[in-house]
């Protein structure tokens, strides 16, 4: 006597599909896998930038703190600048160099001389900030683009899942669940790449703004100190 066929729903209950993350990624549509690989590369590059900028900000804060302490302690700007190899010291050295090389045959008031010295330090600071903020916009790009890349993978995966459902003529949960789970991985990966990038970008932008503010105050203080010193001193 021939055995009765097993109900597909009963078979799915007895042998549920493997929904582990590894299996979902390995059996996902190639387009979804490509989106996941792209998000992984963006996330790795973002984290490398975050680590680099975190170290850079820490060094900058330490350098400006050392300069502030030296100037407030009565040291002249040129002596304070020599205490650090950080570019923050180069900002003060630019002012000292401008103070030492006054234009020949040009009579300047103290206000004009101070403006010239501080302008040299501000220009040096602007160049330093361009270097420090290099690659920072990439974090903002990842933060805005990664969710959409993940959403694209999700939409594509759901479309592929519905196509498989139509071909199998089976709408049971065991048939639908793997395809939907594979598709939703794209959204999760997009958010996982975007959230740290956005948070890091906002944090670094704030820290750089605070650093510039402290350096601007230091530039103003050193400019006032330099114009009060005799021109020949420090040469």
Buried (B, 14 or more C-beta within 10 A) or exposed (E): EEEEEEEEEEEBEEEEBEEEEEBBBEBBBEBBBBBBEBBEEBBEBBBEBBEEBBEBBEBBBEBBEBBBEBBEEEBBBBBBBBBBEBBBBBBBBBBBBBBBEBEEEEEEEEEEBBBBBBBBBBEBBEBBBEEBBEEBEBBBEBBEBBBEBBBBBBBBBBBBBBEBBEEEEBEEEBBBBBBBBBBBBBBBBBBBBBEBBBEBBEBBBEBBEBBBEBBBEBBBBBBEBBBEBEEEEBE
